[in-house]
Amino acid sequence: MKLAALVGSIRKDSYNLKLARYIQNRYQHLFQLDVLNIRDLSFYDQDIESVPPQPVIDFKAKVAAADAVLWITPEYNSTIPGVMANAIDWLSRVDRVMIGKPSWIVGSSIGLLGSVKAQGHLRDILFSSGISSPLLPGNEVYIGLVHVRSLKKFKPDVSIEVKESAIKRAHDFKGNIPGIVELSAGINVTNEIEHMHVFTLGIRVTFENQQACREYIQHPLHQGLLQSIGPFVEGIVVMDYPFA
Ligand SMILES: Cc1cc2nc3c(=O)[nH]c(=O)nc-3n(C[C@H](O)[C@H](O)[C@H](O)COP(=O)(O)O)c2cc1C
């Protein structure tokens, strides 16, 4: 079976592209997954829809030849990214190659809900008359919180001042260490399993790319924080996005 994957992010370190590559490798015994190039598609333009540029012709031919399409979407401003909407506009016109072709949607984003709003919108769009793609009901995959998370367990008698100072130093990473997109740090007050095991200091960092993550690990500010809290900490857990 031949599947075409349409990834709604064109940045080179895209988590959604990694997800596409993971699915491609993991299920190669079941289907051949071709990750389509949407970077070279020009903006959809009704004036040229019957004589589109070559990248559009190639793109539509690949979709036409596929048995089904796997849509892998990030979430931008609570909906699908513009590059994906643009690709859909091309597909929806003239030869309308999506009509009747089955689709499946997955996606990942930084937010807790992992592209749930974008996927909801995409679902509606795929049912529009120019696309009319049947979707498998009830099969929803949302991958959220795509970033590095570390939890630190303080020794029992550590003062609140030491904990507050650690949080402040962690907040200072943003703006001082390059490549950090988003950072949050604080004391865990939930009943999650980590809290029950007193891994109470949480630091969550989202990086522009993997290189930024590697540089962060070595950065003097990060190393300085680790050294300063070292005597007060008795355990560290680091969680990473699982697709390499
Ligand atoms: C313009 C823009 C808008 C975004 N809006 C959202 C959003 O509404 N919800 C969300 O969870 N993440 C949002 N994000 C963060 C994306 O989830 C994050 O950048 C993700 O890594 C994009 O997917 P990619 O790694 O495949 O490029 C936004 C990012 C950008 C650049």
The ligand as a MOL file (V3000), in Angstrom:
LIG
                    3D

  0  0  0     0  0            999 V3000
M  V30 BEGIN CTAB
M  V30 COUNTS 31 33 0 0 0
M  V30 BEGIN ATOM
M  V30 1 C 2.9990 30.9210 14.3500 0
M  V30 2 C 2.9150 29.8800 15.4460 0
M  V30 3 C 1.7360 29.6840 16.1300 0
M  V30 4 C 1.6390 28.6710 17.0990 0
M  V30 5 N 0.4490 28.4350 17.7090 0
M  V30 6 C 0.3240 27.3340 18.5140 0
M  V30 7 C -0.9450 26.9600 19.0220 0
M  V30 8 O -1.9670 27.5940 18.7720 0
M  V30 9 N -1.0120 25.8370 19.8120 0
M  V30 10 C 0.1130 25.0830 20.1020 0
M  V30 11 O 0.0060 24.0540 20.7890 0
M  V30 12 N 1.3360 25.4190 19.6410 0
M  V30 13 C 1.4510 26.5230 18.8520 0
M  V30 14 N 2.6750 26.8610 18.3430 0
M  V30 15 C 3.8460 26.0790 18.7360 0
M  V30 16 C 4.0040 24.8600 17.8330 0
M  V30 17 O 3.2590 23.8000 18.4150 0
M  V30 18 C 5.4660 24.4670 17.8020 0
M  V30 19 O 6.2290 25.5170 17.2110 0
M  V30 20 C 5.6860 23.1660 17.0730 0
M  V30 21 O 7.0020 22.7390 17.3340 0
M  V30 22 C 5.4550 23.3400 15.5750 0
M  V30 23 O 5.5700 22.0990 14.9310 0
M  V30 24 P 6.9030 21.6190 14.2040 0
M  V30 25 O 7.8880 21.2580 15.3100 0
M  V30 26 O 6.4950 20.4060 13.4310 0
M  V30 27 O 7.4210 22.7310 13.3540 0
M  V30 28 C 2.7840 27.8800 17.3960 0
M  V30 29 C 3.9840 28.1110 16.7180 0
M  V30 30 C 4.0630 29.0850 15.7480 0
M  V30 31 C 5.3680 29.2860 14.9860 0
M  V30 END ATOM
M  V30 BEGIN BOND
M  V30 1 1 1 2
M  V30 2 1 2 3
M  V30 3 2 2 30
M  V30 4 2 3 4
M  V30 5 1 4 5
M  V30 6 1 4 28
M  V30 7 2 5 6
M  V30 8 1 6 7
M  V30 9 1 6 13
M  V30 10 2 7 8
M  V30 11 1 7 9
M  V30 12 1 9 10
M  V30 13 2 10 11
M  V30 14 1 10 12
M  V30 15 2 12 13
M  V30 16 1 13 14
M  V30 17 1 14 15
M  V30 18 1 14 28
M  V30 19 1 15 16
M  V30 20 1 16 17
M  V30 21 1 16 18
M  V30 22 1 18 19
M  V30 23 1 18 20
M  V30 24 1 20 21
M  V30 25 1 20 22
M  V30 26 1 22 23
M  V30 27 1 23 24
M  V30 28 2 24 25
M  V30 29 1 24 26
M  V30 30 1 24 27
M  V30 31 2 28 29
M  V30 32 1 29 30
M  V30 33 1 30 31
M  V30 END BOND
M  V30 END CTAB
M  END
